[in-house]
Amino acid sequence: MCGIAGLIYKDKSVNIGTQLQGMLQALKHRGEDSTGYALYGDTDGENFIMRFKVGENVGEGSSSVSEETSVYDERIKIVKSHILGMGAKIIKEERVLPYSLRYEVNYDEKDLREFSRKIESVPGVEILSMGKSLEVIKDLGNAKDVCDRYNLDKIVGTHAIGHARMATESGVDIKSAHPFWGYPFSDVSVVHNGQLTNYWNNRRLLENEGMRFMSECDSELIAVYLAKKLRDGATLEEGMKASLTGLDGVFTYFVATKDSLGMAKDTMAAKPLVLYESDNLIAMGSEEIAIRAILPQEIDTYDPYDGEVKVWQI
Amino acid sequence: MANLKTTDKKSKSQSMGMHSEVLTGRTQQKFFNPSEAESFYYFGTYDVDFNKRIDLDVKEMTAADANKEIDNLMSQGYGTIVIKNPQGKHSLGVGILNKLNLIFEGSLGYFGMGSCDGPTVRINGRVGWSCAENLMAGKVVIEKNAGSCFGAAIRGGDLICKGSVGARTGIDMKGGTIIVGGDAGAFTGFMMQRGRIIILGDVGINLGDSMYDGTIFIGGKIGSFGSDAVPSDLTDSDQDWLKRKLKVAEIGEKFDVSKMTKIVAGKKLWNYDNLEPHEKKGAI
C-alpha cells in the first residue's frame, strides 16, 4: 500500500508543514514505516537550501548499517570543505539530527550536477533535496513523528507533497523513503504510490546515460525518468505524459516544482487518487480522508481517470 | 417483446436478459421467490418502524463504533437513521442485513455499504472505492461521484450514482443493476457474470473485458471494447426496461434510450481451456 498527499494554494501561503502533516497522518494506516515531506517554503530566493544526510536511520530489511556519531562528524567536515572548495558559501547551517542536516548555501552556478557529485562522493552522504524553495524531509515513523522530530509545523509556503510508506520492494531506511529529489534539477520532487515492473530495465538504460540512483526503491525511477526528460528538453507535463507508456506497472504519482504541482495516473487506473479542486486550492490524496484533514466541510471531490495527467501552476 | 405474464420463471428471467447461460452438471440454478423473500429474516435482524427516525452524528466516532450504533438503533426499532458528518470515513454502513432507511448527510470513504442485504440508502455526498461491494438486495443512491470498483461483485439490488464513477465499475458482478448518470472509467463491467450496468455518459477503455454474461448499456462514447465484449441489438423490451429503471433511479428520465449501445458477452472465452489453439487466438 502507501499513501500520498499533495496540496497547492494558488494565491497565498499557509502553514503547509502542519497541513501536510494532517493529511499524511490521516493516511498512516496505509503505511508508517517512513514518512516524507517535500515542502515548498517561502524564501527570498537568494540561496539554495540543501537538505542532506550523513548516515542512515536503519530499519527492518535495510541494506545500510548503523554508525557512530563520530563518523558523521568526520563526513560533515569533508562536506564543508567540498562546498567551500567549489566556491560556494555556507550562509546558515543546522544539524537537525546527528545524521540529518540543513544548509543554506550561496552558489552561483545553475548546474547542480557537479556540485552534487562532489558532495555525494563522500561515502554515506546523500543530498535529499536542493532548491531555492524545496526542502525534502524524510525519516522513519509516521507523519506526526517526523513532523515533530524536524519541527516542520513552522514551515510556511504555497505547496507540498508527501508520502506515508509501507515498505515492500526495499528496506526501511531514509534512502528508500519518498519523496525523491529530481536530481540534479533544482526544486523538483516526486512521490509515488504503486509498483513499477520495468524498474531494472529502465535503471540500466538511465544509468548508462549518466543518471544517478541512490536507492533500490522502484519509485526513485520516476524522479530519475522525469529528470532525464527535463535534461533532454521536455517540459514537465511532456515528461509526465511520456511516463504513462515509458513506465510499466501500476502507479499514481505526484511531482512538484518551484511553482507547480502535477499528478499522473497509470492507464489501468489501478492506484487510488481523490482530487479536490477550487479556484485557489488543489488538494489530493490516496483517500478522501486525507483531504478532509484540511477541509472538514462537505466538498465535491472526484477520482481522476486512467492515463490522466494534470499540472497546476501558481 | 416476450409475454412475461405467461412464461415460467426460468424463461422469464432469460427473456428479460438477466442471464442467457444454460447451467448444467452439479450447478444449481435457483430463482428468486418473492413470497419467500418477504418472510425471510437473517438471524440477529430486527423488526423496525420506518416512521421512527433518529439522527446519529459520527464525527467523533470510529467506523466500527458508528456501525455498532446503527445496529443498536435498529434493535430499538428505528427504521430511519440519518448519519451526520460521515466525513469520508471508511467502511460505514457495512453488513446491514435489515430493512432500513439509511441517509448519509455527507461523503463516505472506501467500502461504504459493503455486504448489505436489504437497506434503502441515500448518500448525499460522494463515495470512495468499492461502494456497496457484494450488495445482495436493497437500493443505494449516491448523489455525487463514486470511486473505482463501484458495485464490485454485487449479486442483487439497485446501485445508483448520479455523478461519475471510476474504473472497474461492476467488476465481477453477479446480479443486480448498476446505474450511473455520468461517465465511467476503464474496465467497466470487467469479468461481470450476470446483472446489468447502465452508463448514461462516456466509458473508458476495455469496456466489458472478459465478461461472462450480463448486459451493459452505454449512452455516450466508448473508449474501446475489452476482450469478448460485443455490441448487440437493442430490443423493444430492453428499451422498456431502461425507461422503467431510469425513472425509478430518478436520473435520465428524459434520456433517449433508443440511442444507447448494448454490449453483451461474445462467449468465445467460455470453456477457454477446451478451445482449439486457433480458436483461442480468435477469442482474445
Interface residues (C-beta under 8 A of the other chain):
Chain A: T267 M268 A269 A270 P272 V274 E287 E288 I289 I291 R292 P296 E298 D300 T301 Y302 D303 Y305 D306
Chain B: Q87 G88 K89 H90 G106 S107 G109 Y110 G125 R126 G128 W129 K144 N145 G147 S148 G163 S164 G166 A167 R168 D183 G185 A186 F187 G204 I205
